[in-house]
C-alpha cells in the first residue's frame, strides 16, 4: 500500500514510521506552503521540555509574477534570517550533548547546519535520505507530479497522512501509538512522545528502527 506524506524538516517519529511500514511512499511537493507545520519545523526534547525549531522561509522565484497564487512547498526558499543554522545546531548540542549517541551521529547531521541549501523541499529530501541511511531503512519513495487531493487519494487507495502528521490539531492516526524509549530529560518532564526523529536517533542509536 502507498502512503502520502507532506515534506518534513527532521520529521517526527510518526512520519518515519510510515516510511518504514508502507510498500511505497509519495511525498507531496505541490501543496501550498503552510507555516507552523513539520515542513519547516521540528520538535526536540530539551532540559526545559519540548522545543520547536523553525526554519525561516520566503517565497521562491517560481511564484514571482503569479499574484494571488499560493506559495507551494517545492518553490519555498530557505531564508538566512536570524542565523538559524547556528541557533538550531546549538540547540541540538544543548539538548542532546549528553545523549548516548550524539557524538556517534553528530558528524552526519552537522552538515545540514553548515551547508547552504536554498530550496526547502530539496533540503528536506536530503535530510530524509540521510536519516533513512542512519536508520538503516530503504523506503520506496516517489515525489508527486501534481497536487493530489484527498478525494483523488481515496479513489486511488492511497493512505493520506498529510493532515494526520502535523504539530497542531492532527487528524487521528490509529496506526500510530507512541512507544516509550530512553530520553535524557525524562525524569524531569516525563516521556515526550513523537519528537523529531533526531530525538530517537540520538537516544537509541542503531536500535531506533525497532521503534518505527
Order of alpha helices (4+ residues) and beta strands (2+ residues): beta-alpha-beta-beta-beta-beta-beta-alpha-alpha-alpha-beta-alpha-beta-alpha-alpha
